[in-house]
Amino acid sequence: MEKVSIGNVTMGLLTDHIKDTDNPQTYWQHWRVAFFGSLSLIGAGLVGVMHSFCPWWFPFYTSTKVIQIMNILIKTGRHKEEIYREFGTYTIETNSEQKVNK
């Protein structure tokens, strides 16, 4: 891989990580997922802090955001090893017969 210098950083350094998976991304594809996912998680964390003091505010907002971001990460196909390490499986199965009490 040819390395293009940008100041003290080379493009190889910037792009090795995003190409080192089963499903490589371009720099901008990676940036979009990482940037907006991180902003969403920061916002969800702040909402979660408010919810901790006033549980009637934003019920399930933070957990829903975390699950949505997890779903995005699963769909990218880039985090199989991490997902397997944390959950013991790559796919997350749900029991369709289990009833959710509201």
Steps between C-alpha positions, in 0.01 A plus 500: 500500500637839402511744789406862429627753753266754655706698747646250747231239426497262207186385321611142571470573870154649443370222279661180634241464776198550274626247245607237756165315528287257302298795372735795427365852482621820341630774727176697468273198556689427820494866602121520457427191711757588768415871522122480504494183710724665759292818505187293546657309790618822667146639475353175630743508792393853594134402476581194715645725771179708500294181507691374804370796702152512345412147380175618344700707252610319184421141604702251291651777283861419588464123473319538167784717363763250615309216331459706181874573486573132567273409210692737272830344608369148437376598153841642403650153540816658635487404868447123494789420735395762756136393489594134537735582789228693688193289419641156415329510162498730199125498457271614775201270514167590652232267621196597291269319740616698800243762596604849596303641792425869473 
